[in-house]
Amino acid sequence: MGTMTSTPPEPTIPPQLTVGFDLDMTLIDSRPGIKAAYQALSAATGRFIDADQAITRLGPPLEEELAYWFTPEEIPEMTDRYRQMYPSHAIEPTPAMPGAREAIKAVQALGGRAIVVTAKNTPNAIHHLEHLGIEPDAVIGWLWAEAKAGALREHGAQIYVGDHVGDVRGARTAGALSVAVPTGPCPEDELRAAGADVVLPDLTALPQWLAEYVATREV
């Protein structure tokens, strides 16, 4: 009888680190730009919009905010008009959040992929990121709360970073670690109550936390 040889098992290759980020109030302080866009829409339509109030509710889809100011029949047209006006009014005044560029680069420096998954429409999201010199590996728009889970799973994201309880729900639906920053409308206790696994003060704390997370994961 011949000697039987066994095939050694294939080495286990850990999946590439992939971290998802929300956009509004996570990577960018979109309040000045969105306020300007609402003011422009109000001027164009002659309809009152309390732009100062609107920017306290950032996170959910545009249609939800427009419902405060327009009838259901008007919302599709107003949504289109707002998005057409947005680039010329909202991009220039919108700054990056503290630590945003460094957070994206921290993921990439560890050999990972940084993706942006946002409720904002993809073209305007890309406009913001290009204007600010923030360079993620992919941008996926039009997704809110639990709907973000599909994109996170598709890209293999192990972590999702956001400022809203909707982001926490999206991360948990995807089976990703929810890392939250209370830099938007949701305070820390609300984010924790929604199920955030980690709450950082802002993105400036993410590089150190991420390095420790990766080191622990690889042990």
Backbone as CSV, one residue per row, in Angstrom:
resi,resn,N_x,N_y,N_z,CA_x,CA_y,CA_z,C_x,C_y,C_z
1,MET,0.838,-1.199,0.000,0.000,0.000,0.000,0.868,1.243,0.000
2,GLY,0.496,2.217,-0.769,1.261,3.447,-0.814,1.033,4.276,0.436
3,THR,1.960,5.135,0.670,1.837,6.022,1.811,0.821,7.112,1.499
4,MET,-0.153,7.265,2.407,-1.164,8.307,2.206,-0.646,9.623,2.772
5,THR,-0.798,10.623,2.036,-0.385,11.948,2.508,-1.624,12.815,2.682
6,SER,-1.579,13.627,3.678,-2.706,14.530,3.902,-2.330,15.932,3.443
7,THR,-3.281,16.603,2.887,-3.060,17.986,2.440,-3.117,18.909,3.642
8,PRO,-2.078,19.690,3.859,-2.122,20.595,5.001,-3.272,21.587,4.848
9,PRO,-3.885,21.986,5.945,-4.995,22.930,5.852,-4.523,24.276,5.326
10,GLU,-5.406,24.916,4.598,-5.094,26.252,4.101,-4.973,27.215,5.285
11,PRO,-3.987,28.090,5.249,-3.878,29.054,6.343,-5.095,29.969,6.380
12,THR,-5.498,30.330,7.551,-6.630,31.231,7.698,-6.158,32.665,7.526
13,ILE,-6.734,33.334,6.554,-6.358,34.720,6.276,-7.427,35.618,6.881
14,PRO,-7.054,36.455,7.843,-8.062,37.322,8.439,-8.622,38.290,7.407
15,PRO,-9.903,38.620,7.498,-10.473,39.563,6.533,-9.822,40.934,6.661
16,GLN,-9.782,41.646,5.529,-9.215,42.984,5.549,-10.043,43.893,6.447
17,LEU,-9.349,44.683,7.225,-10.036,45.653,8.058,-10.817,46.621,7.166
18,THR,-12.104,46.754,7.429,-12.936,47.719,6.716,-13.768,48.479,7.736
19,VAL,-13.674,49.785,7.686,-14.389,50.651,8.623,-15.296,51.579,7.829
20,GLY,-16.577,51.573,8.182,-17.528,52.483,7.564,-17.691,53.740,8.393
21,PHE,-17.966,54.845,7.727,-18.190,56.130,8.384,-19.469,56.761,7.851
22,ASP,-20.247,57.331,8.749,-21.323,58.218,8.353,-20.694,59.528,7.871
23,LEU,-21.492,60.376,7.223,-20.954,61.632,6.691,-21.371,62.840,7.539
24,ASP,-22.663,63.202,7.491,-23.125,64.414,8.173,-22.939,64.318,9.676
25,MET,-22.236,65.284,10.224,-21.968,65.416,11.656,-21.068,64.315,12.211
26,THR,-20.546,63.472,11.334,-19.513,62.515,11.715,-18.194,62.933,11.062
27,LEU,-18.167,62.960,9.734,-16.974,63.415,9.015,-17.027,64.903,8.682
28,ILE,-18.227,65.433,8.476,-18.342,66.858,8.118,-19.366,67.545,9.020
29,ASP,-19.112,68.815,9.307,-20.089,69.632,10.028,-20.967,70.278,8.974
30,SER,-22.029,69.589,8.633,-22.842,70.013,7.495,-23.851,71.087,7.834
31,ARG,-23.879,71.549,9.084,-24.893,72.526,9.480,-24.823,73.826,8.679
32,PRO,-23.657,74.474,8.510,-23.657,75.740,7.760,-24.132,75.576,6.321
33,GLY,-23.696,74.494,5.665,-24.077,74.288,4.275,-25.540,73.950,4.115
34,ILE,-26.048,73.074,4.970,-27.459,72.695,4.870,-28.348,73.888,5.204
35,LYS,-27.945,74.681,6.177,-28.710,75.893,6.493,-28.787,76.803,5.264
36,ALA,-27.664,77.000,4.594,-27.650,77.850,3.401,-28.538,77.270,2.304
37,ALA,-28.524,75.939,2.151,-29.345,75.311,1.117,-30.833,75.457,1.423
38,TYR,-31.219,75.301,2.682,-32.628,75.495,3.042,-33.056,76.948,2.858
39,GLN,-32.182,77.862,3.202,-32.513,79.281,3.009,-32.695,79.597,1.526
40,ALA,-31.878,78.984,0.683,-32.000,79.201,-0.757,-33.306,78.597,-1.283
41,LEU,-33.667,77.413,-0.785,-34.922,76.791,-1.213,-36.111,77.627,-0.757
42,SER,-36.043,78.157,0.447,-37.115,79.007,0.962,-37.276,80.254,0.100
43,ALA,-36.154,80.868,-0.249,-36.209,82.073,-1.082,-36.762,81.766,-2.469
44,ALA,-36.405,80.610,-3.003,-36.829,80.251,-4.358,-38.309,79.891,-4.427
45,THR,-38.831,79.331,-3.333,-40.217,78.863,-3.345,-41.179,79.814,-2.654
46,GLY,-40.660,80.775,-1.877,-41.511,81.654,-1.105,-42.157,80.968,0.085
47,ARG,-41.672,79.791,0.437,-42.213,79.020,1.551,-41.292,79.163,2.761
48,PHE,-41.863,79.434,3.928,-41.044,79.564,5.127,-40.434,78.222,5.509
49,ILE,-39.135,78.216,5.753,-38.417,77.065,6.301,-37.556,77.595,7.435
50,ASP,-37.714,77.049,8.615,-36.873,77.450,9.749,-35.560,76.676,9.638
51,ALA,-34.598,77.268,8.952,-33.340,76.574,8.690,-32.574,76.279,9.967
52,ASP,-32.673,77.177,10.949,-31.983,76.938,12.225,-32.563,75.709,12.934
53,GLN,-33.861,75.526,12.845,-34.483,74.350,13.437,-34.145,73.098,12.639
54,ALA,-34.137,73.219,11.330,-33.881,72.056,10.473,-32.512,71.439,10.745
55,ILE,-31.513,72.269,11.002,-30.172,71.718,11.174,-29.957,71.099,12.559
56,THR,-30.978,71.144,13.407,-30.885,70.403,14.674,-31.362,68.970,14.506
57,ARG,-31.881,68.633,13.314,-32.455,67.307,13.090,-31.699,66.538,12.013
58,LEU,-30.420,66.810,11.836,-29.667,66.171,10.756,-29.486,64.690,11.028
59,GLY,-29.507,63.934,9.941,-29.343,62.482,10.041,-30.322,61.756,9.155
60,PRO,-31.637,61.888,9.429,-32.641,61.210,8.603,-32.664,61.742,7.170
61,PRO,-33.337,61.015,6.280,-33.398,61.448,4.876,-34.014,62.828,4.707
62,LEU,-33.631,63.489,3.637,-34.101,64.836,3.315,-35.622,64.926,3.318
63,GLU,-36.275,63.906,2.793,-37.730,63.954,2.678,-38.414,64.134,4.037
64,GLU,-37.810,63.584,5.090,-38.408,63.715,6.419,-38.399,65.166,6.896
65,GLU,-37.327,65.893,6.607,-37.280,67.305,6.997,-38.210,68.146,6.131
66,LEU,-38.241,67.882,4.847,-39.109,68.667,3.966,-40.579,68.506,4.337
67,ALA,-40.924,67.383,4.960,-42.318,67.151,5.349,-42.793,68.144,6.403
68,TYR,-41.867,68.787,7.108,-42.253,69.823,8.057,-42.723,71.097,7.345
69,TRP,-42.310,71.290,6.103,-42.507,72.579,5.435,-43.333,72.495,4.153
70,PHE,-43.524,71.286,3.623,-44.233,71.138,2.364,-45.266,70.023,2.472
71,THR,-46.261,70.047,1.605,-47.271,68.990,1.581,-46.675,67.723,0.977
72,PRO,-47.271,66.561,1.255,-46.755,65.316,0.667,-46.657,65.375,-0.851
73,GLU,-47.593,66.062,-1.489,-47.572,66.150,-2.949,-46.402,66.990,-3.453
74,GLU,-45.973,67.939,-2.644,-44.895,68.838,-3.060,-43.503,68.242,-2.828
75,ILE,-43.396,67.275,-1.943,-42.077,66.813,-1.498,-41.206,66.288,-2.637
76,PRO,-41.707,65.462,-3.575,-40.806,64.991,-4.649,-40.153,66.128,-5.429
77,GLU,-40.954,67.154,-5.784,-40.390,68.283,-6.528,-39.409,69.062,-5.663
78,MET,-39.742,69.285,-4.393,-38.861,70.054,-3.514,-37.555,69.306,-3.245
79,THR,-37.638,67.989,-3.166,-36.438,67.178,-2.991,-35.492,67.376,-4.172
80,ASP,-36.048,67.317,-5.369,-35.221,67.520,-6.571,-34.636,68.923,-6.609
81,ARG,-35.440,69.931,-6.275,-34.953,71.313,-6.320,-33.852,71.533,-5.291
82,TYR,-34.053,71.014,-4.086,-33.036,71.147,-3.035,-31.722,70.525,-3.495
83,ARG,-31.778,69.331,-4.032,-30.540,68.646,-4.438,-29.862,69.334,-5.603
84,GLN,-30.641,69.955,-6.485,-30.038,70.703,-7.589,-29.341,71.967,-7.082
85,MET,-29.920,72.600,-6.058,-29.359,73.834,-5.517,-28.200,73.568,-4.556
86,TYR,-28.161,72.372,-4.015,-27.243,72.051,-2.923,-25.773,72.330,-3.256
87,PRO,-25.239,71.852,-4.390,-23.800,72.034,-4.627,-23.353,73.497,-4.617
88,SER,-24.173,74.387,-5.143,-23.745,75.786,-5.236,-23.910,76.542,-3.924
89,HIS,-24.646,75.990,-2.974,-24.862,76.677,-1.701,-24.211,75.982,-0.504
90,ALA,-24.107,74.668,-0.526,-23.756,73.931,0.695,-22.324,73.429,0.768
91,ILE,-21.652,73.281,-0.353,-20.324,72.658,-0.321,-19.285,73.586,0.297
92,GLU,-19.220,74.816,-0.189,-18.166,75.750,0.226,-18.175,76.031,1.735
93,PRO,-19.346,76.260,2.375,-19.310,76.617,3.804,-19.179,75.446,4.766
94,THR,-19.109,74.225,4.262,-19.121,73.046,5.135,-17.701,72.604,5.488
95,PRO,-17.320,72.635,6.770,-15.975,72.200,7.161,-15.941,70.714,7.531
96,ALA,-14.739,70.179,7.594,-14.540,68.827,8.126,-14.678,68.863,9.640
97,MET,-15.151,67.763,10.209,-15.166,67.634,11.654,-13.731,67.414,12.142
98,PRO,-13.414,67.843,13.365,-12.067,67.607,13.889,-11.701,66.117,13.842
99,GLY,-10.544,65.837,13.260,-10.062,64.462,13.202,-10.588,63.647,12.049
100,ALA,-11.404,64.240,11.165,-12.016,63.449,10.086,-10.973,62.885,9.121
101,ARG,-10.108,63.739,8.607,-9.101,63.255,7.657,-8.192,62.219,8.316
102,GLU,-7.816,62.502,9.555,-6.897,61.608,10.270,-7.555,60.251,10.543
103,ALA,-8.865,60.256,10.774,-9.569,58.994,11.034,-9.561,58.106,9.797
104,ILE,-9.841,58.704,8.638,-9.813,57.930,7.391,-8.406,57.397,7.125
105,LYS,-7.409,58.267,7.302,-6.028,57.858,7.046,-5.558,56.803,8.035
106,ALA,-6.087,56.839,9.261,-5.690,55.844,10.262,-6.112,54.445,9.833
107,VAL,-7.305,54.336,9.268,-7.770,53.034,8.762,-6.860,52.566,7.637
108,GLN,-6.580,53.453,6.700,-5.779,53.083,5.532,-4.329,52.783,5.913
109,ALA,-3.804,53.472,6.930,-2.431,53.222,7.378,-2.279,51.837,7.991
110,LEU,-3.385,51.283,8.472,-3.377,49.929,9.032,-3.639,48.869,7.962
111,GLY,-3.639,49.295,6.704,-3.887,48.366,5.609,-5.362,48.113,5.365
112,GLY,-6.218,48.944,5.957,-7.656,48.748,5.833,-8.288,49.629,4.784
113,ARG,-9.587,49.432,4.630,-10.391,50.238,3.710,-11.347,51.091,4.531
114,ALA,-11.458,52.352,4.175,-12.393,53.269,4.812,-13.480,53.599,3.804
115,ILE,-14.736,53.324,4.170,-15.846,53.600,3.270,-16.812,54.571,3.949
116,VAL,-17.497,55.351,3.145,-18.512,56.271,3.661,-19.876,55.734,3.248
117,VAL,-20.752,55.551,4.224,-22.119,55.082,3.968,-23.056,56.117,4.585
118,THR,-23.829,56.791,3.752,-24.554,57.981,4.187,-25.958,58.043,3.599
119,ALA,-26.837,58.765,4.296,-28.171,59.022,3.756,-28.141,60.088,2.663
120,LYS,-27.078,60.876,2.628,-26.973,61.918,1.601,-26.841,61.268,0.234
121,ASN,-27.338,61.930,-0.795,-27.174,61.355,-2.128,-25.695,61.303,-2.497
122,THR,-25.335,60.277,-3.245,-23.921,59.993,-3.500,-23.177,61.152,-4.173
123,PRO,-23.722,61.799,-5.213,-22.961,62.882,-5.849,-22.614,64.016,-4.882
124,ASN,-23.564,64.444,-4.055,-23.273,65.538,-3.127,-22.317,65.099,-2.033
125,ALA,-22.418,63.841,-1.605,-21.459,63.328,-0.625,-20.042,63.386,-1.184
126,ILE,-19.887,62.993,-2.438,-18.568,63.019,-3.078,-18.074,64.454,-3.227
127,HIS,-18.965,65.385,-3.573,-18.590,66.808,-3.661,-17.969,67.279,-2.341
128,HIS,-18.636,66.957,-1.223,-18.128,67.378,0.084,-16.738,66.800,0.344
129,LEU,-16.588,65.518,0.123,-15.325,64.852,0.453,-14.187,65.369,-0.419
130,GLU,-14.448,65.557,-1.698,-13.408,66.071,-2.601,-13.030,67.500,-2.226
131,HIS,-14.018,68.314,-1.894,-13.751,69.705,-1.524,-12.858,69.783,-0.291
132,LEU,-13.049,68.847,0.647,-12.311,68.872,1.913,-11.038,68.018,1.883
133,GLY,-10.784,67.354,0.777,-9.584,66.532,0.690,-9.634,65.281,1.559
134,ILE,-10.837,64.766,1.787,-11.008,63.515,2.524,-11.149,62.411,1.492
135,GLU,-10.341,61.352,1.601,-10.233,60.371,0.521,-10.549,58.955,1.002
136,PRO,-11.831,58.609,1.137,-12.188,57.232,1.468,-12.013,56.322,0.251
137,ASP,-12.158,55.041,0.478,-11.998,54.074,-0.613,-13.292,53.846,-1.386
138,ALA,-14.420,54.185,-0.800,-15.706,54.054,-1.491,-16.708,54.970,-0.808
139,VAL,-17.697,55.422,-1.582,-18.773,56.263,-1.052,-20.094,55.668,-1.516
140,ILE,-20.952,55.344,-0.557,-22.256,54.760,-0.866,-23.325,55.638,-0.236
141,GLY,-24.175,56.223,-1.048,-25.187,57.141,-0.559,-26.586,56.576,-0.593
142,TRP,-27.550,57.440,-0.232,-28.980,57.142,-0.281,-29.425,56.129,0.778
143,LEU,-28.638,55.875,1.815,-28.972,54.833,2.789,-29.098,55.425,4.191
144,TRP,-30.155,55.037,4.898,-30.415,55.568,6.229,-30.703,54.429,7.197
145,ALA,-30.139,54.546,8.404,-30.419,53.628,9.519,-30.198,52.185,9.089
146,GLU,-31.200,51.318,9.299,-31.029,49.891,9.013,-30.677,49.616,7.560
147,ALA,-31.087,50.497,6.660,-30.778,50.295,5.238,-29.278,50.358,4.964
148,LYS,-28.512,50.969,5.879,-27.058,51.015,5.694,-26.425,49.634,5.824
149,ALA,-27.132,48.716,6.477,-26.554,47.400,6.762,-26.182,46.645,5.489
150,GLY,-26.987,46.783,4.439,-26.689,46.066,3.199,-25.335,46.452,2.637
151,ALA,-25.060,47.766,2.577,-23.771,48.227,2.055,-22.627,47.822,2.980
152,LEU,-22.861,47.894,4.288,-21.812,47.511,5.234,-21.462,46.033,5.081
153,ARG,-22.468,45.193,4.938,-22.197,43.757,4.744,-21.520,43.505,3.409
154,GLU,-21.986,44.181,2.362,-21.420,43.982,1.023,-19.919,44.294,1.002
155,HIS,-19.523,45.316,1.741,-18.123,45.721,1.775,-17.346,45.052,2.913
156,GLY,-18.008,44.209,3.680,-17.321,43.484,4.754,-16.884,44.374,5.903
157,ALA,-17.648,45.418,6.201,-17.255,46.344,7.266,-17.428,45.692,8.636
158,GLN,-16.364,45.698,9.414,-16.435,45.172,10.781,-16.831,46.254,11.781
159,ILE,-16.682,47.530,11.391,-16.936,48.665,12.274,-17.714,49.707,11.486
160,TYR,-18.680,50.348,12.155,-19.340,51.499,11.539,-19.357,52.637,12.539
161,VAL,-18.890,53.803,12.090,-18.734,54.975,12.944,-19.783,56.013,12.553
162,GLY,-20.582,56.452,13.524,-21.598,57.449,13.219,-21.999,58.241,14.436
163,ASP,-22.820,59.272,14.209,-23.201,60.189,15.291,-24.653,60.054,15.704
164,HIS,-25.422,59.229,15.011,-26.865,59.194,15.208,-27.312,57.801,15.649
165,VAL,-28.423,57.734,16.382,-28.947,56.420,16.775,-29.288,55.587,15.541
166,GLY,-29.627,56.239,14.421,-29.842,55.502,13.176,-28.589,54.804,12.711
167,ASP,-27.426,55.416,12.945,-26.152,54.778,12.593,-25.888,53.564,13.479
168,VAL,-26.252,53.684,14.744,-26.102,52.550,15.657,-26.961,51.380,15.171
169,ARG,-28.189,51.674,14.798,-29.081,50.615,14.312,-28.529,49.989,13.031
170,GLY,-27.977,50.823,12.149,-27.392,50.296,10.922,-26.238,49.360,11.196
171,ALA,-25.359,49.751,12.115,-24.211,48.915,12.468,-24.670,47.593,13.061
172,ARG,-25.606,47.650,13.981,-26.062,46.435,14.649,-26.790,45.504,13.684
173,THR,-27.549,46.069,12.767,-28.234,45.251,11.756,-27.227,44.536,10.868
174,ALA,-26.100,45.198,10.608,-25.052,44.604,9.767,-24.165,43.635,10.525
175,GLY,-24.306,43.579,11.852,-23.407,42.747,12.648,-22.045,43.371,12.814
176,ALA,-21.964,44.701,12.627,-20.695,45.421,12.785,-20.633,46.053,14.171
177,LEU,-19.416,46.329,14.613,-19.224,47.037,15.876,-19.686,48.482,15.693
178,SER,-20.535,48.948,16.582,-21.028,50.320,16.496,-20.139,51.232,17.325
179,VAL,-19.444,52.136,16.640,-18.631,53.159,17.299,-19.342,54.488,17.075
180,ALA,-19.691,55.161,18.152,-20.473,56.392,18.053,-19.691,57.587,18.562
181,VAL,-19.985,58.733,17.969,-19.417,60.006,18.423,-20.579,60.980,18.655
182,PRO,-20.687,61.597,19.835,-21.800,62.498,20.117,-21.576,63.898,19.559
183,THR,-21.215,63.965,18.284,-20.919,65.242,17.638,-22.100,65.755,16.813
184,GLY,-23.187,64.982,16.790,-24.388,65.382,16.062,-25.535,65.634,17.018
185,PRO,-26.763,65.288,16.625,-27.927,65.612,17.446,-28.165,64.666,18.615
186,CYS,-27.447,63.546,18.678,-27.716,62.536,19.707,-26.632,62.559,20.786
187,PRO,-27.007,62.804,22.044,-26.016,62.802,23.124,-25.542,61.390,23.456
188,GLU,-24.463,61.325,24.250,-23.826,60.047,24.547,-24.797,59.043,25.165
189,ASP,-25.624,59.480,26.116,-26.513,58.512,26.772,-27.531,57.940,25.799
190,GLU,-27.950,58.742,24.838,-28.902,58.258,23.832,-28.237,57.241,22.906
191,LEU,-26.991,57.494,22.545,-26.251,56.562,21.688,-26.014,55.234,22.413
192,ARG,-25.661,55.300,23.679,-25.441,54.072,24.455,-26.751,53.298,24.612
193,ALA,-27.843,54.025,24.863,-29.137,53.365,25.026,-29.575,52.665,23.736
194,ALA,-29.158,53.205,22.604,-29.500,52.600,21.312,-28.672,51.359,21.014
195,GLY,-27.589,51.156,21.793,-26.784,49.953,21.622,-25.388,50.170,21.098
196,ALA,-24.890,51.420,21.123,-23.511,51.658,20.679,-22.540,50.841,21.517
197,ASP,-21.610,50.170,20.856,-20.613,49.364,21.565,-19.520,50.231,22.169
198,VAL,-19.167,51.304,21.473,-18.095,52.207,21.896,-18.568,53.626,21.645
199,VAL,-18.352,54.526,22.578,-18.625,55.945,22.356,-17.333,56.720,22.591
200,LEU,-16.870,57.400,21.545,-15.678,58.240,21.624,-16.113,59.698,21.679
201,PRO,-15.310,60.575,22.275,-15.729,61.985,22.343,-15.857,62.628,20.972
202,ASP,-14.976,62.287,20.055,-15.040,62.747,18.667,-14.033,61.937,17.865
203,LEU,-13.884,62.255,16.587,-13.025,61.440,15.727,-11.541,61.572,16.047
204,THR,-11.159,62.610,16.782,-9.735,62.728,17.113,-9.279,61.553,17.980
205,ALA,-10.214,60.894,18.651,-9.873,59.755,19.504,-9.862,58.433,18.742
206,LEU,-10.292,58.455,17.483,-10.440,57.184,16.763,-9.120,56.508,16.412
207,PRO,-8.081,57.216,15.937,-6.853,56.503,15.562,-6.266,55.663,16.692
208,GLN,-6.193,56.211,17.895,-5.635,55.441,19.004,-6.546,54.265,19.356
209,TRP,-7.848,54.517,19.407,-8.769,53.427,19.717,-8.664,52.325,18.675
210,LEU,-8.591,52.713,17.397,-8.541,51.730,16.319,-7.265,50.905,16.383
211,ALA,-6.141,51.555,16.662,-4.873,50.824,16.777,-4.953,49.782,17.891
212,GLU,-5.558,50.161,19.014,-5.709,49.213,20.121,-6.675,48.087,19.762
213,TYR,-7.736,48.420,19.054,-8.717,47.408,18.628,-8.064,46.383,17.703
214,VAL,-7.295,46.875,16.731,-6.656,45.972,15.766,-5.619,45.100,16.466
215,ALA,-4.831,45.688,17.363,-3.819,44.903,18.084,-4.477,43.810,18.906
216,THR,-5.593,44.124,19.536,-6.302,43.124,20.348,-6.900,42.041,19.471
217,ARG,-7.443,42.443,18.330,-8.081,41.493,17.423,-7.072,40.499,16.865
218,GLU,-5.836,40.958,16.672,-4.824,40.104,16.033,-4.147,39.155,17.020
219,VAL,-4.351,39.377,18.313,-3.711,38.503,19.312,-4.353,37.118,19.250
